[in-house]
Amino acid sequence: MLWTIFVILLVLWLIGLVSFHAIGAYIHILLVLAIVVLLIQLITGRRRV
């Protein structure tokens, strides 16, 4: 689920970077949050059974 959210935010970030300069800042913030959550998950090493 987290990977799905990460991919969606990454795609939105790329779209915002290319086309919507005004919305791009908000998408950058969401991307940074997604990367932080992803890193926390990787560091803690929790995996579904």
CNS distance restraints for C-alpha pairs under 8 A (distance, minus, plus):
assign (resid   1 and name CA) (resid   5 and name CA) 6.43 0.50 0.50
assign (resid   2 and name CA) (resid   6 and name CA) 6.10 0.50 0.50
assign (resid   2 and name CA) (resid  38 and name CA) 7.36 0.50 0.50
assign (resid   3 and name CA) (resid   7 and name CA) 6.12 0.50 0.50
assign (resid   3 and name CA) (resid  38 and name CA) 7.94 0.50 0.50
assign (resid   4 and name CA) (resid   8 and name CA) 6.17 0.50 0.50
assign (resid   5 and name CA) (resid   9 and name CA) 6.10 0.50 0.50
assign (resid   5 and name CA) (resid  34 and name CA) 7.63 0.50 0.50
assign (resid   6 and name CA) (resid  10 and name CA) 6.07 0.50 0.50
assign (resid   6 and name CA) (resid  31 and name CA) 7.69 0.50 0.50
assign (resid   6 and name CA) (resid  34 and name CA) 5.74 0.50 0.50
assign (resid   6 and name CA) (resid  35 and name CA) 7.45 0.50 0.50
assign (resid   6 and name CA) (resid  38 and name CA) 7.71 0.50 0.50
assign (resid   7 and name CA) (resid  11 and name CA) 6.18 0.50 0.50
assign (resid   8 and name CA) (resid  12 and name CA) 6.19 0.50 0.50
assign (resid   9 and name CA) (resid  13 and name CA) 5.95 0.50 0.50
assign (resid   9 and name CA) (resid  27 and name CA) 7.43 0.50 0.50
assign (resid   9 and name CA) (resid  30 and name CA) 6.84 0.50 0.50
assign (resid   9 and name CA) (resid  31 and name CA) 5.84 0.50 0.50
assign (resid   9 and name CA) (resid  34 and name CA) 7.31 0.50 0.50
assign (resid  10 and name CA) (resid  14 and name CA) 6.25 0.50 0.50
assign (resid  10 and name CA) (resid  31 and name CA) 6.38 0.50 0.50
assign (resid  11 and name CA) (resid  15 and name CA) 6.23 0.50 0.50
assign (resid  12 and name CA) (resid  16 and name CA) 6.02 0.50 0.50
assign (resid  12 and name CA) (resid  27 and name CA) 6.76 0.50 0.50
assign (resid  13 and name CA) (resid  17 and name CA) 5.95 0.50 0.50
assign (resid  13 and name CA) (resid  24 and name CA) 6.88 0.50 0.50
assign (resid  13 and name CA) (resid  27 and name CA) 5.21 0.50 0.50
assign (resid  13 and name CA) (resid  28 and name CA) 6.21 0.50 0.50
assign (resid  13 and name CA) (resid  31 and name CA) 6.70 0.50 0.50
assign (resid  14 and name CA) (resid  18 and name CA) 6.24 0.50 0.50
assign (resid  15 and name CA) (resid  19 and name CA) 5.98 0.50 0.50
assign (resid  15 and name CA) (resid  20 and name CA) 7.27 0.50 0.50
assign (resid  16 and name CA) (resid  20 and name CA) 4.68 0.50 0.50
assign (resid  16 and name CA) (resid  21 and name CA) 6.41 0.50 0.50
assign (resid  16 and name CA) (resid  23 and name CA) 6.31 0.50 0.50
assign (resid  16 and name CA) (resid  24 and name CA) 4.64 0.50 0.50
assign (resid  16 and name CA) (resid  27 and name CA) 6.71 0.50 0.50
assign (resid  17 and name CA) (resid  21 and name CA) 6.47 0.50 0.50
assign (resid  17 and name CA) (resid  24 and name CA) 5.64 0.50 0.50
assign (resid  20 and name CA) (resid  24 and name CA) 5.82 0.50 0.50
assign (resid  21 and name CA) (resid  25 and name CA) 7.42 0.50 0.50
assign (resid  23 and name CA) (resid  27 and name CA) 6.54 0.50 0.50
assign (resid  24 and name CA) (resid  28 and name CA) 6.08 0.50 0.50
assign (resid  25 and name CA) (resid  29 and name CA) 6.39 0.50 0.50
assign (resid  26 and name CA) (resid  30 and name CA) 6.37 0.50 0.50
assign (resid  27 and name CA) (resid  31 and name CA) 6.08 0.50 0.50
assign (resid  28 and name CA) (resid  32 and name CA) 6.19 0.50 0.50
assign (resid  29 and name CA) (resid  33 and name CA) 6.30 0.50 0.50
assign (resid  30 and name CA) (resid  34 and name CA) 6.16 0.50 0.50
assign (resid  31 and name CA) (resid  35 and name CA) 6.19 0.50 0.50
assign (resid  32 and name CA) (resid  36 and name CA) 6.21 0.50 0.50
assign (resid  33 and name CA) (resid  37 and name CA) 6.23 0.50 0.50
assign (resid  34 and name CA) (resid  38 and name CA) 6.08 0.50 0.50
assign (resid  35 and name CA) (resid  39 and name CA) 6.06 0.50 0.50
assign (resid  36 and name CA) (resid  40 and name CA) 6.19 0.50 0.50
assign (resid  37 and name CA) (resid  41 and name CA) 6.21 0.50 0.50
assign (resid  38 and name CA) (resid  42 and name CA) 6.22 0.50 0.50
assign (resid  39 and name CA) (resid  43 and name CA) 6.01 0.50 0.50
assign (resid  40 and name CA) (resid  44 and name CA) 6.08 0.50 0.50
assign (resid  41 and name CA) (resid  45 and name CA) 6.06 0.50 0.50
assign (resid  41 and name CA) (resid  46 and name CA) 6.47 0.50 0.50
assign (resid  42 and name CA) (resid  46 and name CA) 7.44 0.50 0.50
